[in-house]
Amino acid sequence: MSISSIGVAHLQPIVSLIAGILILIMPQLLNYIVAIFLIVSGILGLGLIH
């Protein structure tokens, strides 16, 4: 799998895994990680980024 074939469907689980690990290491990051995830999910859901 090349970098160009990674889509949103492949990227979301990877980002979720990294976020989960960061939350375990530094729980105070939870608010920021959730906020960023919700903003990005909303932007992708509205189709503002292809």
C-alpha positions in Angstrom: 0.0 0.0 0.0 1.5 3.3 -1.1 1.0 6.6 0.7 -1.3 7.8 -2.1 -3.7 5.0 -1.6 -4.4 5.8 2.0 -7.8 7.4 2.3 -10.0 8.8 5.1 -11.2 5.2 5.8 -7.7 4.1 6.5 -6.6 7.3 8.2 -9.3 7.4 10.9 -8.4 4.2 12.7 -4.7 5.1 12.7 -5.5 8.5 14.2 -7.8 7.0 16.7 -5.1 4.5 17.8 -2.5 7.3 18.2 -5.0 9.4 20.1 -5.8 6.5 22.5 -2.2 5.9 23.2 -1.6 9.7 23.8 -4.5 9.8 26.2 -3.2 6.8 28.2 0.2 8.5 28.4 -1.0 12.0 29.1 -4.7 12.1 30.3 -4.8 15.9 30.3 -4.6 15.8 26.4 -8.1 14.2 26.3 -10.0 17.5 25.9 -7.8 18.7 23.1 -7.7 15.3 21.2 -11.5 15.0 21.4 -12.0 18.6 20.2 -9.7 18.2 17.3 -11.3 14.8 16.4 -14.8 16.3 16.4 -13.7 19.4 14.3 -11.9 17.2 11.7 -14.8 14.7 11.6 -17.3 17.6 11.1 -15.2 19.1 8.3 -14.9 15.7 6.6 -18.6 15.0 7.1 -19.6 18.2 5.5 -17.3 17.5 2.5 -15.2 20.7 2.9 -12.0 18.6 2.5 -11.9 15.9 -0.1 
